């Protein structure tokens, strides 16, 4: 249901409190209201679907989302539509539906791959929001720099690194994430950004890994292309300790 302050049915977790609407706003969307009602009344900037309910994002809902975003933020503003449920049979809407219903404005990604489609602006290649773009690189970067915990800053660095790995061609095709088939290249960049983020937060004199010692000493490595390339080179040159399971 709607996440709002003082919700009577169950205590809100700390993670949800940051996004909770005020109690007065909840009065605009009484119990039993539809998703369309909520979008029209609250004018969110994004819809994130993760309930595996096919066609949950209807044409009217996407149109209302687009109108609300442009009313609040200006005519050039674009709504975010993330239909993350998979497989495709339970996706909240397809990429082409989001494009058509938003008048070509929707910033879209899905949990399952949808085929490219032609628009007046050119070929549109929908982005697939797959965690394989992030988590291998996060793990590698944490091992490389000797992380003791996974922090929000680490995840933010990973997300920024994945975005930077978008090519000009992918941007022209309206993709908001790199293609999954470039996971090795993207993962290396994610690992480099994560490792540098970790190194920047380590205390002076704290034991560091051999790889961390060669990393650039900057928290915002993504702002320096040369430093970023150096960090990727350090990660790519990692040597793994051999491991052979012992069988009786």
Secondary structure as UniProt FT lines:
FT   TURN            5..6
FT   HELIX           14..17
FT   TURN            18..19
FT   HELIX           23..26
FT   TURN            27..28
FT   TURN            31..32
FT   HELIX           35..42
FT   STRAND          46..49
FT   TURN            54..55
FT   HELIX           59..73
FT   TURN            75..76
FT   STRAND          80..83
FT   HELIX           88..90
FT   HELIX           95..101
FT   TURN            102..104
FT   STRAND          107..110
FT   STRAND          117..119
FT   TURN            120..121
FT   STRAND          122..124
FT   STRAND          127..128
FT   HELIX           131..133
FT   HELIX           135..145
FT   HELIX           152..164
FT   HELIX           168..172
FT   TURN            173..174
FT   HELIX           180..182
FT   HELIX           183..201
FT   TURN            204..205
FT   HELIX           210..214
FT   HELIX           221..223
FT   HELIX           225..236
//
